[in-house]
C-alpha cells in the first residue's frame, strides 16, 4: 500500500503515524477504536512516528519493518510479521525517552472508581495476565506498562493502550474473553509470541480521568502458591520502586519527592499467587 497517515490520540499524548504497512493500519483501528483519527490534519500531534517497509528489495524478498520517531530509529528492523509488536514497543520507547512532565514508573495501573493500585513487576511475573483479568472484571485500566505520576503527588494519569500478552497467557486470555478484541500474534519475538488485547470500552471512556494511588502491589505468579501476601517496609518499598522508575534520576529532587510521597502514603505488598480470583478479593476487600 502507499504511505498513509493517521493520528493516534492516546491521552495525554498523540502521535501522527505514517505507514505503508496495511497490517499496522488495520490492527491499530481494531485495538484503539475511536482514538484513531484517519484525517491526520485534524490534530497537532506530540510525536511524529513512521513505521514502514525497509527497502524495495527487502520488501520483495525478505519483508521487514522499520520504526522511526522524528527521524530517529531506536530499533533494528524486524520481520514484517512482528510489525505490531515493534509499533507498540516503539510507542513505549518514545514516551519513556522524551516525557518529563510526569514521573514515569514501569508499572501496570488499574483503578476502582478514583482509587488506583500500581503493579510494578519484571517480565515473567504475570503482570499483564493480571492486568487483563482485572480490566475485564470490574476494574478500569489506566495502563499496562507505564504509571504517569503527577510530580509531588499520588495522582496518576491514564495512558490507556492495548494489553501485551505473551506465550501461555495468550490462550488463557482467549478462553477468558472470547469476545475480546485481539490482534494477530507477533511470533518468536525476543519475548516469545506476543499478542495485544484492547481493554474494555469502560477503560477507553474514562481515559481522561485521573486517579489517586492508594497501594503498590508487586505481583509474582507462582504455580505452587495459592496466594501469599507480604507487606513491605517503607525502606524496602522505596528501594524497589526506584528500580522501576524510568526518569527518576533525570528529574532529580522532583523524582525523589514523588517516590517518597508514594511510599509514605501507600500500602506496599508483594504477592505470590496462582489464583486470580483470590488476589482480586484481597485487592478489593483489604487494599481499597
C-alpha positions as CSV (number, residue, x, y, z in Angstrom):
1,X,0.0,0.0,0.0
2,X,1.0,3.6,-0.5
3,X,2.3,5.6,2.5
4,X,-0.7,6.9,4.5
5,X,-1.1,8.6,7.9
6,X,-3.4,8.9,10.8
7,X,-3.4,10.4,14.3
8,X,-3.5,8.2,17.4
9,X,-4.9,10.1,20.4
10,X,-3.7,8.2,23.4
11,X,-4.3,10.8,26.1
12,X,-2.1,12.5,27.3
13,X,-0.1,12.0,24.1
14,X,-0.9,12.0,20.4
15,X,1.1,10.5,17.6
16,X,0.9,11.1,13.9
17,X,1.6,7.7,12.4
18,X,2.8,7.3,8.8
19,X,2.9,3.8,7.4
20,X,2.9,1.7,4.2
21,X,2.0,-1.5,6.2
22,X,-1.6,-2.4,5.9
23,X,-1.4,-4.7,8.9
24,X,-0.5,-1.7,11.1
25,X,-3.5,0.4,9.9
26,X,-6.0,-2.5,10.4
27,X,-4.6,-3.6,13.8
28,X,-4.4,0.0,15.2
29,X,-8.0,0.6,14.1
30,X,-9.1,-2.6,15.7
31,X,-7.3,-2.1,19.0
32,X,-7.7,1.6,19.5
33,X,-11.1,2.3,18.1
34,X,-12.2,5.9,18.1
35,X,-8.8,7.0,19.4
36,X,-7.7,6.8,15.8
37,X,-8.3,9.9,13.6
38,X,-8.0,8.9,9.9
39,X,-7.7,12.5,8.8
40,X,-4.2,13.3,10.1
41,X,-4.7,17.0,9.6
42,X,-7.2,17.3,12.4
43,X,-4.9,17.3,15.5
44,X,-1.4,18.6,16.2
45,X,0.4,15.5,17.5
46,X,3.1,15.4,20.2
47,X,5.2,13.0,18.2
48,X,5.8,12.0,14.5
49,X,6.0,8.3,14.1
50,X,6.8,6.3,11.0
51,X,6.7,2.5,10.6
52,X,7.4,1.2,7.1
53,X,8.8,-1.5,5.0
54,X,12.5,-1.5,4.5
55,X,14.0,-1.1,1.0
56,X,12.1,-2.3,-2.0
57,X,14.5,-5.2,-2.4
58,X,13.8,-6.3,1.2
59,X,10.1,-5.7,0.7
60,X,10.1,-8.1,-2.2
61,X,12.4,-10.8,-0.9
62,X,12.7,-10.5,2.9
63,X,10.0,-8.3,4.2
64,X,11.0,-6.3,7.2
65,X,9.7,-3.2,9.0
66,X,11.5,-0.1,10.5
67,X,10.3,2.2,13.2
68,X,11.2,5.9,13.3
69,X,10.4,8.8,15.7
70,X,11.3,12.2,14.3
71,X,13.9,10.5,12.0
72,X,15.5,8.5,14.9
73,X,15.5,4.8,14.5
74,X,15.7,3.2,18.0
75,X,15.4,-0.4,16.9
76,X,17.0,-2.7,14.3
77,X,14.5,-3.7,11.5
78,X,12.2,-6.6,12.4
79,X,10.4,-9.1,10.2
80,X,7.1,-7.8,9.0
81,X,5.1,-10.4,11.0
82,X,6.4,-8.6,14.2
83,X,5.5,-5.1,13.0
84,X,2.7,-4.6,15.5
85,X,4.9,-5.6,18.4
86,X,7.5,-3.2,17.1
87,X,4.9,-0.4,16.9
88,X,3.7,-0.9,20.5
89,X,7.3,-1.2,21.9
90,X,8.1,1.9,19.8
91,X,5.4,3.9,21.5
92,X,6.8,2.8,24.9
93,X,10.2,4.0,23.9
94,X,9.0,7.3,22.6
95,X,7.3,8.2,25.8
96,X,9.9,6.8,28.2
97,X,12.7,8.7,26.3
98,X,11.0,12.0,25.9
99,X,8.4,12.6,28.6
100,X,9.5,14.7,31.6
101,X,6.2,16.3,32.8
102,X,5.5,13.1,34.7
103,X,7.5,10.8,36.9
104,X,7.2,7.5,34.9
105,X,7.2,4.1,36.6
106,X,7.4,0.8,34.7
107,X,4.1,-0.5,36.2
108,X,0.6,-1.5,35.3
109,X,-2.1,0.8,36.8
110,X,-5.7,-0.2,37.5
111,X,-8.4,1.5,39.4
112,X,-11.8,1.1,41.1
113,X,-13.5,4.4,41.0
114,X,-10.9,7.0,41.7
115,X,-8.6,4.7,43.8
116,X,-5.7,3.2,41.8
117,X,-3.2,0.4,42.5
118,X,0.3,0.3,40.9
119,X,1.5,-3.2,39.8
120,X,5.3,-2.8,39.1
121,X,6.8,-6.1,38.0
122,X,9.6,-7.6,35.9
123,X,9.0,-9.7,32.7
124,X,7.7,-13.1,33.6
125,X,5.8,-12.1,36.7
126,X,2.3,-12.4,35.1
127,X,1.6,-8.7,35.4
128,X,-0.1,-8.4,32.0
129,X,-2.2,-11.5,32.6
130,X,-3.3,-10.0,35.9
131,X,-4.0,-6.7,34.1
132,X,-6.2,-8.3,31.5
133,X,-8.1,-10.2,34.2
134,X,-8.8,-7.2,36.4
135,X,-9.7,-4.9,33.5
136,X,-12.3,-7.4,32.4
137,X,-13.7,-7.9,35.9
138,X,-14.8,-4.6,37.2
139,X,-11.5,-2.6,37.2
140,X,-10.6,0.1,34.8
141,X,-7.2,0.0,33.0
142,X,-5.1,3.1,33.2
143,X,-2.0,1.5,31.7
144,X,-0.4,-1.9,31.2
145,X,3.1,-0.5,31.0
146,X,3.5,3.0,32.4
147,X,2.4,4.8,35.5
148,X,2.4,8.6,34.7
149,X,2.7,10.2,38.1
150,X,2.0,13.9,38.6
151,X,5.1,15.2,40.3
152,X,5.0,15.6,44.1
153,X,1.5,13.9,44.3
154,X,-0.1,10.5,44.3
155,X,-2.1,11.4,41.3
156,X,-1.7,9.1,38.2
157,X,-2.8,10.0,34.7
158,X,-4.2,7.2,32.4
159,X,-2.3,6.2,29.3
160,X,-4.8,3.6,28.0
161,X,-3.5,1.3,25.3
162,X,-3.8,-2.4,24.5
163,X,-2.5,-5.0,26.9
164,X,0.5,-7.0,25.7
165,X,0.1,-10.7,26.4
166,X,2.8,-13.3,25.9
167,X,3.2,-17.1,25.3
168,X,0.9,-19.2,27.6
169,X,-1.1,-16.2,28.6
170,X,-2.4,-15.8,25.0
171,X,-4.5,-19.0,25.2
172,X,-5.8,-18.2,28.7
173,X,-6.9,-14.7,27.7
174,X,-8.7,-16.0,24.6
175,X,-10.5,-18.6,26.7
176,X,-11.5,-16.0,29.4
177,X,-12.5,-13.2,26.9
178,X,-13.9,-14.9,23.8
179,X,-15.4,-11.6,22.6
180,X,-12.2,-9.6,23.2
181,X,-10.5,-7.6,20.5
182,X,-7.2,-9.4,19.9
183,X,-4.5,-8.5,17.4
184,X,-2.8,-11.1,15.3
185,X,0.2,-12.9,17.0
186,X,3.7,-11.5,16.6
187,X,5.6,-14.7,16.6
188,X,9.1,-15.5,18.0
189,X,10.0,-12.1,19.3
190,X,12.7,-11.7,22.0
191,X,9.8,-12.0,24.5
192,X,8.3,-15.0,22.7
193,X,4.9,-15.0,21.0
194,X,3.1,-11.7,21.6
195,X,-0.5,-10.6,21.1
196,X,-2.3,-7.4,22.0
197,X,-5.8,-7.2,23.7
198,X,-7.8,-4.0,23.6
199,X,-9.2,-3.1,27.1
200,X,-13.0,-2.9,27.6
201,X,-14.8,0.2,26.5
202,X,-15.2,1.4,30.0
203,X,-11.4,2.0,30.2
204,X,-11.4,3.9,27.0
205,X,-14.4,6.0,28.1
206,X,-12.6,7.0,31.3
207,X,-9.1,7.6,29.7
208,X,-9.2,11.3,30.7
209,X,-10.0,10.6,34.4
210,X,-7.1,10.6,36.8
211,X,-7.0,8.5,40.0
212,X,-5.2,8.6,43.3
213,X,-2.7,5.8,44.0
214,X,-3.6,4.1,47.4
215,X,-1.4,1.0,47.1
216,X,1.6,-0.6,45.4
217,X,1.5,-4.3,44.8
218,X,4.3,-6.4,43.3
219,X,2.7,-9.5,41.8
220,X,4.6,-12.7,41.1
221,X,2.7,-15.6,39.6
222,X,3.8,-18.9,41.2
223,X,2.3,-22.3,40.2
224,X,2.9,-23.6,43.7
225,X,1.5,-20.7,45.7
226,X,-2.3,-20.1,46.2
227,X,-2.0,-16.5,47.5
228,X,0.8,-15.4,49.9
229,X,0.9,-11.8,50.8
230,X,3.9,-9.9,52.4
231,X,3.8,-6.2,53.4
232,X,7.0,-4.3,52.6
233,X,8.7,-1.8,54.9
234,X,9.0,1.8,53.7
235,X,12.7,1.3,53.0
236,X,12.0,-1.9,51.0
237,X,9.2,-0.2,49.2
238,X,11.3,2.9,48.2
239,X,14.3,0.8,47.1
240,X,12.1,-1.4,44.9
241,X,10.2,1.5,43.4
242,X,13.3,3.3,42.3
243,X,14.3,0.3,40.2
244,X,11.1,0.6,38.3
245,X,11.4,4.4,37.6
246,X,12.3,5.4,34.0
247,X,13.2,9.1,34.6
248,X,13.7,9.2,38.4
249,X,17.4,10.2,38.1
250,X,16.8,12.8,35.4
251,X,14.1,14.6,37.4
252,X,16.4,14.8,40.4
253,X,14.6,16.2,43.5
254,X,11.2,16.0,41.9
255,X,11.6,12.3,41.2
256,X,12.8,11.7,44.8
257,X,10.0,13.6,46.4
258,X,7.4,11.9,44.2
259,X,8.5,8.4,45.1
260,X,8.9,9.3,48.7
261,X,5.4,10.7,48.8
262,X,4.1,7.4,47.2
263,X,5.8,5.2,49.7
264,X,4.7,7.3,52.7
265,X,1.1,7.4,51.7
266,X,0.5,4.0,50.1
267,X,0.4,0.4,51.4
268,X,3.0,-1.7,49.7
269,X,2.7,-5.5,49.2
270,X,4.5,-8.3,47.5
271,X,2.1,-11.1,46.4
272,X,2.8,-14.6,45.2
273,X,-0.2,-16.3,43.8
274,X,-1.7,-18.8,41.4
275,X,-5.4,-17.8,41.8
276,X,-6.5,-14.6,40.2
277,X,-9.9,-14.5,42.0
278,X,-8.2,-14.8,45.4
279,X,-5.9,-12.0,44.5
280,X,-8.7,-9.8,43.3
281,X,-10.6,-10.5,46.5
282,X,-7.6,-9.3,48.5
283,X,-7.3,-6.2,46.5
284,X,-11.0,-5.3,46.8
285,X,-11.5,-6.2,50.4
286,X,-8.2,-5.4,52.1
287,X,-6.4,-2.8,49.9
288,X,-9.0,-0.4,48.5
